[in-house]
Structures are given as structure tokens and as C-alpha cells.
Amino acid sequence: MDFLRPASWEEALAAKAEHPAAVPIAGGTDVMVEINFDHRRPEYLMDLNRIRDLEEWEVGADSVRLGASVPYSRIMEHLRAELPGLALAAHTVASPQIRNRGGVGGNLGTASPAGDAHPALLAAGAEVEAESVRGSRRIPIDAFYTGVKCNALAPDELIRAVHIRKADGPQQFSKVGTRNAMVIAVCAFGLALHPETRTVRTGIGSAAPTPVRARAAEEFLDAALEEGGFWDSGKVITPSLAKRFADLCAAACNPIDDVRGTAGYRRHAVGVMARRTLTWTWESYRGARRTTEGAA
């Protein structure tokens, strides 16, 4: 195994063009596990730790440009207001040591359905900034996951950043695991309310071959909230509406039985998380409306 250590982004792109099979490594929290268990034996490893641009972020008027190697701990500390769903997901990542090393770019590159960042990125509607010597492009998160641990990157492309729309409403993340820390998700669920567009987005992890959205559930809830006047009135969501949403989220799953949980349990757990996160986010929305109305 040869080790490549580019000093700049341009050198990294050139190295990736010359060695398309080279596996990039920054935090190493995913890649090194696969190597240590002999699940992967790449011909080339490309160390990206000298490229400081990957550890930086920019908060714009409408979105955040998050460098691929920004550690989860910094997301938790500095971007909780702008990216609340992702910050909550970051809290559930392994241990403090791994949260200080791992970043969203690693989750995306590995594309494991159990990656903690995926549900939050799907719910927020992120875009992945990919680049090669041929140029740069943005890949919508909905088109990024193409199969089990497969993504839409071309062989010569690297992930430079993720563009995530700043939250315009409450967001939540929930995860089921076999213990409280250092655990791979049995299943996970992300939910984001977008009051500006009066829409809802979801993200489901570890309950299908790829991270997925519960599109039928979103369409149902979008219509129910609009037709029922919920956005304008801020009234309480009825139990029947929440149950239907939860059932549709569970139906969006296509899970497997494995050592962490059965397919039936995963479907059930996703439904429970969907109902709970809907209740939590909607109560936050109602509270914000009351505060705004009181100030007026």
C-alpha cells in the first residue's frame, strides 16, 4: 500500500486523477476500521490532513459551506443554530475522540447507510461539492447515494465541501442503538420543518440499502398541514395525523435482519422516531410562533 500526502488541494486533485483508485483519508474513522478488519486493501491511501481548507466553514446569508473535514465537535460547538439537525446527529457519533477527528466528508465518501450524518443532510436538503481536475460540480444529496456503500462521485473526484441550507424552522434527529455511545445505528431518523416553503423533509438511516427519504410521508404531511391550516394557526397536530405520518415513514424502509436488529424492529422503530420527532419539531414551531406573536 502506497501513501500519498498532497500539500495542497490542487496536488490532491492531480494525485486523484493519476490514481483514481486512491482512497482519501482525513479523520480515518471509517477507512481505518475497514483496513484493520481487512475489508479493504487499497493500493493507494491519500492523506488530506495537510489541506486546511477542508477544515473550514463559511456561513452565508442562506446556507453554510461546510468543509469536508470539519470535525463533528466543531459542528456541535459553532453551527448549532444554523444546522441544528446535523449538530444533533453529531452528538451521537461514537466517542469524543472520534467526534474530534471525523467529519461529514468521511460519512459521504463511505456512503454507509448507517452513517449518522446522512438523515440530517437529507432532511436539510444538502448539496455535495465534488471536484476533479476537470472542474467542480454540486450533487444534490437526493442523487448522491447510488447503492450499498456507493455514491455518485466519479473515480477522479474528491469531496471538497457540503452546502447545507440554514435552518428556517425546527429540526430533529433520533437514533436507536444497542447502547448509548460508540455504537452503529440500528436505525436513525431526521426531520426538518421548512416554514418558508411550507414543506417537510425527512431522512432515514440504516433501514434501507441506502439512506432514504420518506417521500410519501412528506407529501402526506405537506398536504395535511396546508389543507388543515396548521402553518397559519399553529394548532396542535392530531394523533391520527401523526400516526399516519409515522406509518408512511415506516413503509419507506427496506431493512434487513442483522446482528443489530431485525427488519421488523427497524420498521417499528422508524415509525416511533418519526412520530416523536414530528411532535418535538411541531411544538418548537408553535412555541416560536407564540413568541413572535407576543413580541408583535
URZI-V62964 format. One record per helix or strand. SS is the DSSP state (hx for helix, st for strand). FROM is the first residue (numbers start at 1). TO is the last residue. If there is no record, write none. Layout:
SS	FROM	TO
SS	FROM	TO
This chain:
st	2	4
hx	9	18
st	23	25
hx	31	36
st	44	47
hx	52	55
st	57	59
st	63	67
st	71	71
hx	72	78
hx	84	91
hx	96	99
st	103	103
hx	104	110
hx	116	124
st	127	132
st	135	140
hx	141	144
st	145	147
st	150	151
st	158	165
st	171	176
st	187	194
st	199	205
st	212	212
hx	215	227
hx	230	233
hx	239	251
st	258	258
st	261	261
hx	263	295
